[in-house]
Amino acid sequence: MRALFPLGLTITFNRLVTALIVAVVIAAVTLGLLHGPWAIVAAVAVGLLALTPVLLTWRGAPLSQLLWGRVRRRVLAAEAGAESSDHRLRWTTTETAIRADRFDLVAVVAVDGPSHSPSVLDHHQVQSAATLPVNIVADALRQFDVQLSGIDIVSAGHRRAPASHHHYSDTYNGIIGDHSAVGQRRTWCVLRLNSFDNVAAIASRDSVAATLAACAQRLATELSAHRCPARVVAGDELNDIDVALLDGESFTARAGWSGLTTVTGTVASYSVSPGDITTATLDRLWSPDTDATATTVQLRPASDGGVHIGALVRYTTAAPQLRPPLTGLNPLSGRHDLALRAGLVDPALPPVLAPQRLLDGDENLRSPIGSTGIIVGSTRSTGYPLLVPLESADPAGTATVTVAGDLALLVQIAQRSAASGLRVAVVTRRPGPWRDANAPGLRVLRELPDQLPDNGRGMMVVYDQPQSNGPRAAVTVRAVDRGTASIADVHVEQDSNTTAVIRTDAFQYRINIDVRAERNQINASSRRVA
């Protein structure tokens, strides 16, 4: 990637007239204060100097705006759970959450993608079928006589859990390397409609909300038809999206030149150079090892009937970001608070638009979606690491996994799931071998309570002995005897010390596995217990 040259000029009629008036006034005041042969020269120099911050831009923003922001030292306060109303289309039972700000409205389509889709770490890229076709989303900007003011493809997630969640996280991060493998990620399409620009279209429909809800439902149906499951979002889930995008119930930070300073670290935003917006780049944005990552792909209609595309990325780190995490990104210096708002489900028009280019009609641009899962082994032919997400792509769904193999394989799956961000509970009658795996993010228990926290969302429950039962979680992993017929969503059958077979309803692979470290860990734990 290559960064854009930061300095530029903005010469519009209104800005030019304003700059000339300011320059003349300042020059006149200077001339009145100074006397002597150099008074006129000094007045002209001061007047020209006053033109600089008005006409010059730094990374697309006027210098005058950036300087004023530095003087104000803005404090950003944002909260999840902005007001929304659910709208149900006539003759349907699906409710769509609508948010409005005067003439501007937004609706959200959740892009879940396929469940348990495998990925391969190929050199510096993640090869996966779980991608979003951007051209399908771009086509939804114009639907019959309705023209949306824009669609934002927003994703939020993280590569791994912090070390405080599970000590295996750092080890697992070293195994992933610089690949853009993502432990947790969700994606949404934010549809924007300006009612004032669509008066004729709205007049022939039930209401403004019905117009936008129909557009959202049509996009969800089109994506699902292209093997990318999607659905419209209702009010309750919209609040959860706010929490995911803000990385918490509320967000308070002080805006600075190089980022937003919070109580836990720094949040900094960057734009992608228009020429660098490719499938490989959109995937590469997820490779830095940060506390959280959020991307926004902005699609806007062009006057000639085409579509403009731009991309923003936001990284959260514990330490200040003295340089971009990826070479070639353009820091949004002095505008990080505005860039954050541009990545939220806010009906007001985004205050920051990324540098854009025209999207080619035949361009096969794809954006990564969903979790890439955990490394379950490596391919037999090439030796590339194979990843499979064990949880359901639907955040409200559940998944079952059966494992027929050594205890070491079960320990590996549990620890890697905890490192990816899941809360893991291991139910066992032999806690000794699990001793070294115990951590805040992986608890070893003899039995579970009748009700799991948050109804089991974001949780994995592991039963290390056959025929164990308990409340269902987002992912339920059960040890089964080898050769057992399994109807689980994912089944792993170990057939030797170094090989196994992983099977879902969509694929079956024979893979290489390496559980030597887990065997040594179990043996060491057992000796200490003895």
HUTAMO-V431304 format. One line per field, one symbol per residue. burial: + if it has 24 or more other C-alpha atoms within 12 Angstrom, else -. A space follows every 50 residues. Layout:
burial=???
This chain:
burial=--++-+---+--------++-++--++---------------++-+++-+ ++++++++++++++-++-+----+-+-+++++-++++++-----++++++ ---+++++++++++++++++++--+++++++++++++++++++--+++++ ++++++++++++--++++++-++--++++++++++++++++++++--+-- ++-----+++++++++++++++++---++++++++-+++++++++++--- ++++++++++++---+++++++++-+++++++++++++++++++++++++ +-----+++++++++++---+--+++-+++++++++++++++++++++++ -++++++++-----+++++++++++++++----++++++++++++--+++ ++++++++++++++++++++++++++++--+-+++++++-+++++-++-- -----++++++++++--+-+++++++++++-----+-+++++++---+++ ++++----+++++++--+--++--------
